[in-house]
C-alpha cells in the first residue's frame, strides 16, 4: 500500500519497505537520480522519496501518511534545508539533526524547552516551533508515530545508501487509521478574474487584506500538486509605508518567526548557487546570467536617475534552465526623489510565500536606495536626497492552497480591520445649497483646492463616477451617504451647516490618516481666511487682533 495523501508528491519504490527518504529542499527527482547512480537497485529497498519544504504544511501530511502506513519506522533525512524545517523534525521525533543550509548561521537546531504537543486552535504544535498538525488527528495517534519512527540524518548519497541497506526490511503492509486533511469549505462571492488592486501602509496590512480578497473572491482551481487552490489573477498590492529595514517584532499575522525571516532575507540576496537546489533568486540576479544585475541597476540609476530601463530579469527562456522561478521581473524607478520598485511574480503562494517575498523585496529596495545615495556622495539615510517609494507587487497567479484556507480565515478574523483608507485622489468638501444643488470641492492630499463641481446630487455623483475621482470604495459610499443626508436636510427645511467636511465624520468613525485630516483642517482654515478677506477687503488687524 502507498501513503494515501498527496500521492503525486512522492516517488514510490518498494511499498513493503519500512524505510523512507526525505530529501528536504533537494528535489525528490534529483535525489532518486543520485541514489540510483550510486546504487542502481536502491529503490527496491525504499518505500518512497519525498520533499519537506514547510514545517507548517509538510509535517502534517507526513504524520497523516505515517499513521496510515504503520510499517514505516525509519526516515532518512538528507538534502538541503533552506527553511529550517530540521528544527521541527527534531522537536517532533526527538532527534539532533543539523540544518544544512546555504550558510552555517542558518542552523536553526537550537534546543527548545519542551517537545510536548499542545493544542493551539485548530492545530497541534510544540511551543517554540512552527510545527502544525491538524487537531483533527488524535493526539494518541501522533504519539504512536513519534514512538515508532526513528529519524536518521545522512549528508552524502553514499551514506544514504548505507543507511538504507542497514535499516530496510520487507514488512506486511497493514493499513492504519486514515485521517484525511480537513479542508475548509470557502464561502465565495462573484468577482472579476483579473486585476485586483490593494493599497496598504504595511506588509502586514496588505497580507491580511489579500488573504481576505482571495478567500472571498478567489476562483477554485485544481493543481498538478493534487490540491485545490483559490486563485485570483493579477493581484496587485501596493505597500506605501513599510520601513526598508526589518527591525523589532513581526506582526502576529505572519506565518513564520523572526529567525526564519532573517534567514530568508540573507538567502534572497546571496549570490551563492546551492547544490541540488533548482535556483535561488540571489544567484539568478547576480551570477546566473553572467552579470550582477543588481549592481547594473544601481549604476544605471546613478548615471541617469530618470531611467526607465533599470530592470532585473530572472527568467531564462533557453533550454539551459531546468526550473521556472516564480519571481520573474523587477523594475526600479525614481520619481519625485523616491525610489519605487515594481515586482512581477508569475506564481505566488500567498499564504507562505508572499510575505517572505514582500519583506525581501522591501529590503532589496532599501539596499538599492542606499547604494545609489552612496555612489552619489549622499548620506545613506538622507530621505531628502532619495526616499523610499512604494513597493508594488503584482502576483499573476495569486493562490492559497486548500490546506491553508482554514488558517488564512483565522488570520483574517483576528487581524483584519476594515475601514476607509486615505484616498490619494483627494478629499471632498461638500456645501449644500438652498436650491437643492450642491457645491463640491476636491482637495489634493496637501489640502489644496483642485476642482469644483456644482449641480444636483445626481449630476455631481455621475461626474465623480465618470471621471473616477474617488479611488476608495468605502470613501465613495461614505460620500454618497453624506450627500444624501445633507440634501435631505434642505428638502425638509432644516438649516444645513455652511460646509460639510466629509473627513471629519469619516475620521471619527474609522481608523484613518490623522496627518491627512490635519491637512484638511489647515485647508478649511485657509478657505475661511479667504472668505473673510473677500467679505472685508483691505481690513487689517494688529497682533492682538484689535
Secondary structure as the mmCIF struct_conf table of DSSP 4:
data_model
#
loop_
_struct_conf.conf_type_id
_struct_conf.id
_struct_conf.beg_label_comp_id
_struct_conf.beg_label_asym_id
_struct_conf.beg_label_seq_id
_struct_conf.end_label_comp_id
_struct_conf.end_label_asym_id
_struct_conf.end_label_seq_id
BEND BEND1 UNK A 5 UNK A 6
HELX_RH_3T_P HELX_RH_3T_P1 UNK A 7 UNK A 9
STRN STRN1 UNK A 10 UNK A 12
TURN_TY1_P TURN_TY1_P1 UNK A 15 UNK A 16
STRN STRN2 UNK A 17 UNK A 17
BEND BEND2 UNK A 18 UNK A 18
STRN STRN3 UNK A 19 UNK A 22
TURN_TY1_P TURN_TY1_P2 UNK A 24 UNK A 25
BEND BEND3 UNK A 26 UNK A 26
HELX_RH_AL_P HELX_RH_AL_P1 UNK A 28 UNK A 38
TURN_TY1_P TURN_TY1_P3 UNK A 40 UNK A 41
HELX_RH_3T_P HELX_RH_3T_P2 UNK A 42 UNK A 45
BEND BEND4 UNK A 47 UNK A 47
STRN STRN4 UNK A 48 UNK A 50
TURN_TY1_P TURN_TY1_P4 UNK A 55 UNK A 57
HELX_RH_AL_P HELX_RH_AL_P2 UNK A 58 UNK A 68
STRN STRN5 UNK A 69 UNK A 69
TURN_TY1_P TURN_TY1_P5 UNK A 70 UNK A 71
STRN STRN6 UNK A 74 UNK A 77
BEND BEND5 UNK A 79 UNK A 79
BEND BEND6 UNK A 82 UNK A 83
HELX_RH_AL_P HELX_RH_AL_P3 UNK A 85 UNK A 93
TURN_TY1_P TURN_TY1_P6 UNK A 94 UNK A 94
BEND BEND7 UNK A 102 UNK A 103
HELX_RH_3T_P HELX_RH_3T_P3 UNK A 104 UNK A 106
BEND BEND8 UNK A 113 UNK A 113
STRN STRN7 UNK A 117 UNK A 120
TURN_TY1_P TURN_TY1_P7 UNK A 121 UNK A 122
STRN STRN8 UNK A 123 UNK A 126
TURN_TY1_P TURN_TY1_P8 UNK A 127 UNK A 128
BEND BEND9 UNK A 129 UNK A 129
STRN STRN9 UNK A 133 UNK A 134
TURN_TY1_P TURN_TY1_P9 UNK A 135 UNK A 136
BEND BEND10 UNK A 137 UNK A 137
HELX_RH_AL_P HELX_RH_AL_P4 UNK A 139 UNK A 148
STRN STRN10 UNK A 150 UNK A 153
BEND BEND11 UNK A 156 UNK A 156
HELX_RH_AL_P HELX_RH_AL_P5 UNK A 157 UNK A 167
STRN STRN11 UNK A 170 UNK A 170
STRN STRN12 UNK A 175 UNK A 175
HELX_LH_PP_P HELX_LH_PP_P1 UNK A 180 UNK A 182
BEND BEND12 UNK A 193 UNK A 193
STRN STRN13 UNK A 194 UNK A 200
BEND BEND13 UNK A 201 UNK A 202
HELX_RH_AL_P HELX_RH_AL_P6 UNK A 203 UNK A 217
HELX_LH_PP_P HELX_LH_PP_P2 UNK A 218 UNK A 218
STRN STRN14 UNK A 219 UNK A 222
TURN_TY1_P TURN_TY1_P10 UNK A 224 UNK A 225
BEND BEND14 UNK A 226 UNK A 226
STRN STRN15 UNK A 228 UNK A 239
BEND BEND15 UNK A 241 UNK A 241
BEND BEND16 UNK A 244 UNK A 245
BEND BEND17 UNK A 248 UNK A 248
HELX_LH_PP_P HELX_LH_PP_P3 UNK A 249 UNK A 251
TURN_TY1_P TURN_TY1_P11 UNK A 252 UNK A 253
BEND BEND18 UNK A 255 UNK A 256
HELX_RH_AL_P HELX_RH_AL_P7 UNK A 258 UNK A 269
HELX_LH_PP_P HELX_LH_PP_P4 UNK A 272 UNK A 274
TURN_TY1_P TURN_TY1_P12 UNK A 275 UNK A 276
BEND BEND19 UNK A 277 UNK A 278
HELX_RH_AL_P HELX_RH_AL_P8 UNK A 281 UNK A 283
HELX_RH_PI_P HELX_RH_PI_P1 UNK A 284 UNK A 288
TURN_TY1_P TURN_TY1_P13 UNK A 289 UNK A 289
BEND BEND20 UNK A 290 UNK A 291
HELX_RH_AL_P HELX_RH_AL_P9 UNK A 293 UNK A 303
TURN_TY1_P TURN_TY1_P14 UNK A 305 UNK A 306
BEND BEND21 UNK A 308 UNK A 308
STRN STRN16 UNK A 310 UNK A 313
BEND BEND22 UNK A 318 UNK A 318
TURN_TY1_P TURN_TY1_P15 UNK A 319 UNK A 320
BEND BEND23 UNK A 323 UNK A 323
BEND BEND24 UNK A 326 UNK A 326
STRN STRN17 UNK A 327 UNK A 335
TURN_TY1_P TURN_TY1_P16 UNK A 336 UNK A 337
STRN STRN18 UNK A 338 UNK A 349
TURN_TY1_P TURN_TY1_P17 UNK A 350 UNK A 352
HELX_RH_AL_P HELX_RH_AL_P10 UNK A 353 UNK A 375
TURN_TY1_P TURN_TY1_P18 UNK A 376 UNK A 377
TURN_TY1_P TURN_TY1_P19 UNK A 380 UNK A 381
TURN_TY1_P TURN_TY1_P20 UNK A 383 UNK A 385
BEND BEND25 UNK A 386 UNK A 386
STRN STRN19 UNK A 387 UNK A 401
HELX_RH_3T_P HELX_RH_3T_P4 UNK A 402 UNK A 404
HELX_RH_AL_P HELX_RH_AL_P11 UNK A 405 UNK A 415
TURN_TY1_P TURN_TY1_P21 UNK A 424 UNK A 425
STRN STRN20 UNK A 427 UNK A 432
TURN_TY1_P TURN_TY1_P22 UNK A 434 UNK A 435
BEND BEND26 UNK A 436 UNK A 436
STRN STRN21 UNK A 437 UNK A 443
TURN_TY1_P TURN_TY1_P23 UNK A 445 UNK A 446
BEND BEND27 UNK A 447 UNK A 447
STRN STRN22 UNK A 449 UNK A 456
HELX_RH_AL_P HELX_RH_AL_P12 UNK A 457 UNK A 466
TURN_TY1_P TURN_TY1_P24 UNK A 467 UNK A 468
HELX_RH_AL_P HELX_RH_AL_P13 UNK A 473 UNK A 491
TURN_TY1_P TURN_TY1_P25 UNK A 492 UNK A 493
HELX_LH_PP_P HELX_LH_PP_P5 UNK A 494 UNK A 497
BEND BEND28 UNK A 498 UNK A 498
STRN STRN23 UNK A 500 UNK A 501
HELX_RH_AL_P HELX_RH_AL_P14 UNK A 502 UNK A 509
BEND BEND29 UNK A 510 UNK A 510
HELX_RH_AL_P HELX_RH_AL_P15 UNK A 514 UNK A 535
BEND BEND30 UNK A 536 UNK A 536
TURN_TY1_P TURN_TY1_P26 UNK A 537 UNK A 538
TURN_TY1_P TURN_TY1_P27 UNK A 543 UNK A 544
#
